[in-house]
Amino acid sequence: MSCSYTCKSSKPTVIWRKDGKVLPPDQIKNSELLFTSVRKDDEGNYSCALKGHEGHPSKPRKLNAMFSPKNISVSLSPAGEIHEGSTVTLTCSSDANPPVENYTWFKLNESTPVGSGQQYSITNISSEDGGQYYCEARNKYGAEKSSAVSITVTDLGARSAVLYVIAGVSVCGAAGLICVLVWRRYHKTNTQASKKESTQTARAQGDDVQYASVQPKRSRQTAGTQGDNVHYASVQFKKAGAGSPDQPEGELSVIYSSVETRS
């Protein structure tokens, strides 16, 4: 880009701006703005002015950078899980100047195109339509391909069968757990009742006690004057057999086996 001016100064300094921002001097040579390789980012409005007279710039000129399609991408609608029989739409997007003229759709590992246009729709989709798809965008300066996107079709019948199996297993497991808890509670209750009944029966029958032997000692302090004062040295008990015919039920049976005195 060249900047034309009239100035009395022999060597004026030219300043270049892009969209109002001053450009570095290393891109300026002899009042000209040089582009060694035009890129997409170089597109914009350029103007020049003389240093010291920046308030009087030239009229801006637009640099229109032309380039082939770039940044090609594919979006899927609806996103996520796709059910058999539904409709899926793929959209191809790109950045190009001039705009893309043709969009072509391909399925991976297939040589012939499956569709054209910026959007490609698959109606009443089936498992055979599953796979990876990509698009190609083209203008007069070239063409570019997008990355592939995957379409996975879910069979509702198979999914329902799996859900039924999972639900059945869950119900059976819950029922089994309830049965185990009920059985443990029933077993614990019966055990406690049996212990209580055994205790009550033992108490009703009572303990039959017999004195096996009583051995007294004679008091040395009063012997000979007051007779024999007897001190029970020891008493041993034995449990009588249950069901004795002479013993009323629930009463204690006491039998003095022997009493011996010592002088």
Backbone torsions as a table, in degrees:
resi	resn	phi	psi	omega
1	MET	NA	135.1	-177.4
2	SER	-111.5	145.0	179.2
3	CYS	-114.0	120.6	179.2
4	SER	-101.2	139.9	-177.0
5	TYR	-156.7	164.4	170.9
6	THR	-126.3	126.3	-175.3
7	CYS	-153.5	143.7	178.1
8	LYS	-73.3	-22.9	-179.8
9	SER	-69.1	141.5	-177.5
10	SER	-72.9	-35.9	-178.9
11	LYS	-132.0	76.5	178.0
12	PRO	-73.4	153.3	177.1
13	THR	-99.3	127.3	-179.1
14	VAL	-98.0	134.5	177.1
15	ILE	-113.3	133.7	178.8
16	TRP	-111.0	143.5	176.7
17	ARG	-128.3	144.7	172.8
18	LYS	-118.2	117.6	-178.7
19	ASP	52.5	36.8	176.0
20	GLY	89.5	-6.6	-178.7
21	LYS	-102.4	135.9	-178.4
22	VAL	-69.9	135.0	179.2
23	LEU	-91.8	152.2	180.0
24	PRO	-66.2	148.8	-176.3
25	PRO	-68.0	-20.1	-177.5
26	ASP	-67.5	-13.3	178.3
27	GLN	-93.8	-2.0	-176.4
28	ILE	-109.7	133.3	178.4
29	LYS	-140.8	118.3	178.8
30	ASN	53.4	48.7	176.8
31	SER	69.7	4.5	-179.6
32	GLU	-107.3	145.9	176.8
33	LEU	-99.7	121.6	-171.6
34	LEU	-106.2	140.7	173.6
35	PHE	-125.3	107.1	-179.1
36	THR	-72.8	-32.7	177.6
37	SER	-150.4	105.1	-175.9
38	VAL	-65.9	133.2	178.6
39	ARG	-121.6	171.5	179.5
40	LYS	-61.6	-37.1	-178.3
41	ASP	-69.0	-14.4	-179.9
42	ASP	-78.1	-10.7	-178.4
43	GLU	-65.8	135.1	-179.9
44	GLY	164.5	-173.5	-179.9
45	ASN	-103.8	124.7	-175.9
46	TYR	-114.8	145.9	176.2
47	SER	-146.7	158.8	178.9
48	CYS	-128.7	160.7	178.5
49	ALA	-157.9	158.8	177.4
50	LEU	-88.3	140.8	179.6
51	LYS	-62.0	131.0	-175.3
52	GLY	94.6	-12.8	178.8
53	HIS	-130.4	39.4	-176.9
54	GLU	-63.1	-19.2	179.5
55	GLY	-76.1	-2.7	179.6
56	HIS	-126.6	67.4	-179.2
57	PRO	-77.7	168.7	174.9
58	SER	-76.9	169.3	173.8
59	LYS	-68.7	140.8	-179.4
60	PRO	-70.5	146.1	174.9
61	ARG	-122.2	137.2	-177.5
62	LYS	-89.3	131.6	171.6
63	LEU	-98.5	114.9	-177.4
64	ASN	-100.9	102.1	-177.9
65	ALA	-84.9	123.7	180.0
66	MET	-99.5	137.3	-178.4
67	PHE	-155.2	157.9	178.9
68	SER	-73.7	165.9	-178.1
69	PRO	-57.8	137.6	178.8
70	LYS	-135.9	163.8	177.5
71	ASN	53.7	52.4	-179.7
72	ILE	-77.1	132.0	179.3
73	SER	-142.8	156.6	-179.4
74	VAL	-124.8	132.1	174.8
75	SER	-114.1	151.7	-174.7
76	LEU	-120.2	132.7	178.4
77	SER	-136.2	124.3	0.1
78	PRO	-77.1	153.1	178.2
79	ALA	-84.4	156.9	177.4
80	GLY	91.8	-143.7	-174.8
81	GLU	-71.7	133.6	-178.6
82	ILE	-115.7	123.1	-177.2
83	HIS	-91.3	147.6	178.3
84	GLU	-60.6	134.3	-179.4
85	GLY	94.7	-9.1	-179.5
86	SER	-86.9	-179.9	179.9
87	THR	-113.8	134.9	-178.7
88	VAL	-122.7	137.2	179.9
89	THR	-122.8	128.5	176.2
90	LEU	-107.4	136.6	-178.5
91	THR	-123.5	132.0	-179.5
92	CYS	-104.8	131.4	179.7
93	SER	-124.2	149.9	-179.5
94	SER	-158.4	169.0	175.4
95	ASP	-120.9	118.5	-176.2
96	ALA	-152.6	153.7	175.3
97	ASN	-144.0	112.3	0.9
98	PRO	-69.0	169.0	-178.1
99	PRO	-57.3	160.1	-179.6
100	VAL	-61.1	136.3	179.2
101	GLU	-95.0	-35.6	-176.5
102	ASN	-136.6	134.4	170.6
103	TYR	-115.3	131.3	179.1
104	THR	-127.7	137.4	-176.8
105	TRP	-108.0	139.2	179.8
106	PHE	-132.3	152.5	170.5
107	LYS	-105.6	134.3	-175.0
108	LEU	-56.4	139.5	179.5
109	ASN	71.5	14.3	172.9
110	GLU	-121.5	134.9	-173.4
111	SER	-82.6	-29.2	-177.3
112	THR	-93.6	147.3	179.0
113	PRO	-65.3	152.6	177.1
114	VAL	-105.5	-11.7	-179.4
115	GLY	-175.9	174.7	179.4
116	SER	-144.5	167.6	-177.3
117	GLY	97.6	161.9	-177.7
118	GLN	-65.2	-27.5	176.2
119	GLN	-118.3	142.3	178.1
120	TYR	-131.0	122.9	-176.4
121	SER	-113.4	141.6	174.4
122	ILE	-117.1	112.8	-179.4
123	THR	-96.6	151.8	-179.9
124	ASN	48.5	54.2	-172.8
125	ILE	-65.9	145.9	178.8
126	SER	-128.4	175.8	-178.7
127	SER	-62.8	-27.2	178.9
128	GLU	-68.2	-22.4	179.4
129	ASP	-81.2	-9.8	179.4
130	GLY	-64.9	150.7	179.8
131	GLY	150.0	-163.5	-179.0
132	GLN	-110.9	132.7	-177.5
133	TYR	-123.5	149.9	174.9
134	TYR	-147.4	163.6	179.9
135	CYS	-121.5	160.0	175.5
136	GLU	-123.6	126.1	178.7
137	ALA	-107.6	136.8	-175.0
138	ARG	-139.2	137.7	165.8
139	ASN	-131.8	-171.5	-172.4
140	LYS	-70.7	-11.1	179.6
141	TYR	-99.1	-5.8	177.4
142	GLY	152.2	-173.0	-177.9
143	ALA	-139.0	155.9	-179.7
144	GLU	-146.7	144.7	179.9
145	LYS	-105.9	149.9	177.9
146	SER	-89.4	171.9	170.3
147	SER	-76.2	155.8	-177.4
148	ALA	-82.6	143.3	174.4
149	VAL	-114.5	147.4	-176.6
150	SER	-98.1	139.3	173.5
151	ILE	-118.2	119.9	178.0
152	THR	-115.5	122.8	-176.9
153	VAL	-100.2	128.7	-178.7
154	THR	-97.4	129.3	176.7
155	ASP	-82.8	113.5	-177.0
156	LEU	-64.6	-34.1	179.5
157	GLY	-63.7	-47.7	179.5
158	ALA	-65.1	-38.5	180.0
159	ARG	-65.2	-40.0	179.0
160	SER	-63.0	-40.3	179.1
161	ALA	-62.0	-42.7	178.4
162	VAL	-61.9	-42.3	-179.9
163	LEU	-64.2	-38.3	178.0
164	TYR	-63.9	-41.4	179.1
165	VAL	-63.3	-44.7	180.0
166	ILE	-62.4	-42.7	180.0
167	ALA	-64.4	-40.9	179.2
168	GLY	-63.2	-43.4	178.9
169	VAL	-62.9	-40.1	-179.5
170	SER	-64.2	-43.5	-179.7
171	VAL	-64.6	-44.4	179.8
172	CYS	-62.6	-41.5	179.1
173	GLY	-63.0	-41.9	179.1
174	ALA	-65.2	-40.8	179.2
175	ALA	-64.6	-41.2	177.8
176	GLY	-62.3	-40.8	178.7
177	LEU	-63.9	-40.9	178.8
178	ILE	-62.9	-42.3	178.9
179	CYS	-60.9	-43.0	179.4
180	VAL	-62.5	-44.1	-179.7
181	LEU	-64.3	-40.7	178.7
182	VAL	-64.9	-42.9	-179.9
183	TRP	-62.9	-42.8	179.6
184	ARG	-64.0	-40.3	178.7
185	ARG	-65.3	-41.5	179.6
186	TYR	-64.7	-43.0	-179.6
187	HIS	-64.4	-42.0	179.8
188	LYS	-64.3	-41.4	-179.7
189	THR	-64.7	-43.5	179.5
190	ASN	-65.2	-37.9	179.8
191	THR	-64.5	-45.0	178.9
192	GLN	-63.7	-38.8	179.5
193	ALA	-65.7	-39.3	179.5
194	SER	-64.6	-42.8	179.1
195	LYS	-63.3	-40.5	-179.5
196	LYS	-65.1	-40.6	179.9
197	GLU	-65.8	-40.6	179.0
198	SER	-63.3	-41.3	179.9
199	THR	-64.2	-42.3	-179.8
200	GLN	-65.8	-37.9	179.2
201	THR	-65.2	-41.4	180.0
202	ALA	-64.8	-39.4	179.7
203	ARG	-67.7	-36.3	-179.0
204	ALA	-66.9	-36.6	-178.6
205	GLN	-73.8	-30.1	179.1
206	GLY	75.7	177.1	178.8
207	ASP	-114.2	117.4	176.9
208	ASP	-85.7	122.0	-174.0
209	VAL	-114.3	133.0	172.5
210	GLN	-119.4	138.6	172.7
211	TYR	-81.2	112.2	-177.4
212	ALA	-72.2	-43.2	-179.2
213	SER	-158.4	146.4	175.1
214	VAL	-130.4	120.1	-179.3
215	GLN	-118.2	108.8	-179.1
216	PRO	-89.9	163.2	172.4
217	LYS	-121.5	143.6	179.5
218	ARG	-84.4	134.9	179.8
219	SER	-70.2	126.4	-178.9
220	ARG	-76.3	-21.7	-176.1
221	GLN	-74.5	-34.9	-174.5
222	THR	-117.0	12.2	-179.1
223	ALA	-64.0	135.8	177.3
224	GLY	88.6	-18.7	-177.8
225	THR	-109.6	-38.1	-176.5
226	GLN	-118.3	15.9	179.3
227	GLY	87.4	-161.0	-177.8
228	ASP	-96.2	106.6	170.3
229	ASN	-86.3	124.0	-172.9
230	VAL	-98.7	129.6	172.1
231	HIS	-112.5	124.7	179.4
232	TYR	-76.8	113.5	-178.3
233	ALA	-75.9	-40.8	-178.9
234	SER	-158.4	150.9	177.0
235	VAL	-132.7	127.7	177.7
236	GLN	-116.7	139.4	-175.9
237	PHE	-112.0	145.5	172.0
238	LYS	-131.0	145.6	-179.5
239	LYS	-85.8	125.9	-178.9
240	ALA	-77.2	155.9	178.6
241	GLY	-67.4	140.5	-178.7
242	ALA	-73.7	150.6	176.8
243	GLY	83.8	22.7	177.8
244	SER	-65.3	134.1	-176.8
245	PRO	-67.5	-25.1	-178.1
246	ASP	-92.4	1.6	-174.9
247	GLN	-111.5	118.5	174.8
248	PRO	-65.0	142.8	-178.4
249	GLU	-65.7	134.8	177.3
250	GLY	90.2	-6.6	179.0
251	GLU	-107.3	159.0	-179.5
252	LEU	-87.5	131.4	177.4
253	SER	-100.2	118.8	-176.8
254	VAL	-115.6	123.6	178.4
255	ILE	-125.0	122.2	176.2
256	TYR	-84.1	112.5	-176.5
257	SER	-75.4	-47.8	-179.7
258	SER	-162.7	152.1	176.2
259	VAL	-133.7	121.3	-179.8
260	GLU	-119.6	141.5	177.2
261	THR	-114.9	152.4	179.0
262	ARG	-126.7	133.7	-179.8
263	SER	-83.5	NA	NA
